[in-house]
Amino acid sequence: MRMLKAGKRVKDIGKHFKVSDASVSKSISNAKNKIVNLEDDIEFLIDIGFMTILNNEIEFISESRDPKALAREK
């Protein structure tokens, strides 16, 4: 992703890592999918009251950072 951000083409990245263009493209797609999943996970954790985001900082409601601990604390 850093190389993409720096303006490198998929072909250049593939050459750098000695992998096919298809492998680079697949890795980019996988990373994008993980970001979408991460956004969903964060939204869920906020919805259940496990965490909040204030002033661009994540604050966990439970000190253990374990969602199961939230149920034990109630």
C-alpha positions in Angstrom: 0.0 0.0 0.0 2.9 2.3 0.7 4.2 1.7 -2.8 0.8 2.4 -4.3 0.6 5.6 -2.2 4.0 6.6 -3.6 2.6 6.2 -7.1 4.1 2.9 -8.0 2.1 0.8 -10.6 1.0 -2.8 -9.9 3.6 -4.0 -12.4 6.4 -2.2 -10.6 5.3 -3.6 -7.3 5.2 -7.1 -8.7 8.7 -6.7 -10.1 10.0 -5.4 -6.8 8.6 -8.4 -4.8 9.2 -10.8 -7.7 5.5 -11.8 -7.9 2.9 -11.6 -10.7 0.8 -8.6 -11.3 -2.2 -10.8 -10.5 -0.8 -11.6 -7.0 -0.3 -7.9 -6.3 -3.8 -7.1 -7.5 -5.3 -9.9 -5.3 -3.3 -8.6 -2.3 -4.7 -5.1 -2.9 -8.2 -6.4 -3.1 -7.8 -8.5 0.1 -6.5 -5.4 1.9 -9.5 -3.4 0.8 -11.9 -6.1 1.9 -10.2 -6.2 5.4 -10.7 -2.5 5.7 -14.4 -2.8 5.0 -14.6 -5.6 7.5 -12.7 -3.6 10.1 -15.1 -0.7 9.6 -18.1 -3.1 10.2 -16.4 -4.5 13.3 -15.7 -1.1 14.8 -19.3 0.0 14.1 -20.6 -3.2 15.8 -18.3 -2.6 18.9 -19.6 0.9 19.2 -23.2 -0.3 18.8 -22.9 -2.8 21.7 -21.2 -0.2 23.9 -17.8 -1.9 24.0 -15.9 1.1 22.7 -16.3 4.7 21.6 -14.3 7.1 19.6 -13.8 10.6 21.1 -11.6 13.2 19.6 -10.2 10.6 17.1 -9.1 8.4 20.0 -10.5 4.9 20.7 -11.7 4.5 24.2 -12.6 1.0 25.5 -15.4 0.7 28.0 -13.8 -2.5 29.4 -10.2 -2.2 30.6 -9.5 -5.8 29.5 -10.4 -5.0 25.9 -12.3 -8.3 25.8 -15.9 -7.9 24.6 -16.9 -10.8 26.9 -15.7 -8.8 29.9 -18.4 -6.2 29.1 -21.1 -8.7 30.0 -19.3 -9.7 33.2 -19.0 -6.0 34.3 -22.7 -5.4 34.1 
